[in-house]
Amino acid sequence: MKAQVSVEGMLSMSIVLAIFALVIFSTLSARETAGNLEDFLKKREECIRVSEDLYSAFVLGDGTTVFTKINRIVDIVNDTIYVRSTLGDQAVICDSRAPVVTSSLTKGYARIENLNGVLVIANV
């Protein structure tokens, strides 16, 4: 009879530990999801800001120069803006509302120049 109580005790303890492990796992998973969402929102904000800066330079006309701060890796290809936190990172994509030359930018400051209606952007 004593041995049976020990087996039942071990079984109930195992179930409690399994439930505890599940709670810990789900909590860590929720934190990771929240971190990914925060990173996505920051990249999206940067993408929209760069798009707006490009559009401002375009609307203000030929010869306009606009300076902007780049906080992440930004690639512009075929009037589409790709923003990444790191090189291997998933990009957030948005469109430029103005024609812009293909560019790759790193963190720092960038100069946007309107040259005859075509935007050229480069790090400074």
C-alpha positions in Angstrom: 0.0 0.0 0.0 2.8 2.4 0.8 4.4 1.9 -2.6 1.1 2.7 -4.3 0.9 6.0 -2.5 4.4 6.9 -3.7 3.5 6.2 -7.3 0.3 8.3 -7.0 2.3 11.1 -5.4 4.9 11.0 -8.1 2.2 11.0 -10.8 0.4 14.0 -9.2 3.7 15.9 -8.8 4.6 15.2 -12.4 1.2 16.6 -13.5 1.8 19.8 -11.4 5.2 20.2 -12.9 3.9 19.7 -16.4 1.2 22.4 -15.9 3.9 24.7 -14.4 6.1 24.2 -17.4 3.2 24.9 -19.8 2.5 28.2 -17.9 6.1 29.2 -18.1 6.4 28.4 -21.8 3.2 30.3 -22.7 4.5 33.4 -20.7 7.8 33.3 -22.5 6.1 32.9 -25.9 3.8 35.9 -25.2 6.9 38.1 -24.3 8.6 37.1 -27.6 5.4 37.9 -29.6 5.2 41.3 -27.9 8.9 42.0 -28.7 8.3 41.0 -32.3 5.3 43.3 -32.6 7.2 46.2 -31.1 10.0 45.7 -33.6 7.5 45.5 -36.4 5.8 48.7 -35.4 9.1 50.6 -35.1 10.2 49.4 -38.6 6.8 50.4 -40.0 7.0 53.8 -38.4 10.5 54.3 -40.0 9.2 53.2 -43.4 6.4 55.6 -43.4 8.6 58.5 -42.1 11.1 57.9 -44.9 8.3 57.7 -47.5 6.9 61.1 -46.2 10.4 62.7 -46.3 10.8 61.5 -49.9 7.4 62.9 -50.8 8.2 66.2 -49.2 11.4 66.6 -51.2 9.4 65.7 -54.4 6.6 68.1 -53.8 8.9 71.0 -52.9 10.4 70.7 -56.4 13.7 70.6 -58.2 16.8 71.5 -56.2 15.2 70.7 -52.8 17.4 69.0 -50.3 16.0 67.3 -47.2 18.0 65.7 -44.4 16.6 62.8 -42.4 17.7 60.4 -39.7 17.9 56.7 -40.5 17.5 54.4 -37.5 17.6 51.1 -39.3 18.7 49.5 -42.5 16.7 51.0 -45.4 16.8 49.7 -49.0 14.8 51.4 -51.8 14.2 49.4 -55.0 11.7 50.3 -57.7 10.0 53.0 -55.5 9.5 50.4 -52.7 11.0 51.0 -49.3 12.3 48.0 -47.3 13.2 48.5 -43.6 15.2 46.0 -41.6 16.6 46.1 -38.0 19.5 43.8 -39.1 20.7 42.4 -42.4 19.1 38.9 -42.0 15.9 40.4 -40.5 12.4 40.3 -42.1 11.7 43.6 -43.9 8.8 45.9 -43.5 7.7 47.2 -46.8 6.0 50.4 -47.9 5.7 52.4 -51.1 7.3 55.7 -52.0 4.9 58.1 -53.4 7.7 59.7 -55.4 10.2 58.4 -58.0 13.5 57.6 -56.2 16.8 56.1 -57.4 17.6 52.7 -56.0 19.5 53.1 -52.7 20.8 51.3 -49.7 21.1 53.2 -46.4 22.6 52.4 -43.0 21.9 54.0 -39.6 22.8 57.6 -39.5 21.8 60.7 -41.5 20.7 60.8 -45.1 20.4 63.5 -47.7 17.4 63.5 -50.1 17.9 65.6 -53.2 15.3 66.4 -55.9 17.2 66.4 -59.2 14.9 67.3 -62.0 12.0 65.4 -60.4 14.0 62.3 -59.5 14.9 61.8 -55.9 18.4 60.7 -54.9 19.0 59.6 -51.3 22.3 58.7 -49.7 24.0 58.6 -46.3 26.0 61.6 -45.3 
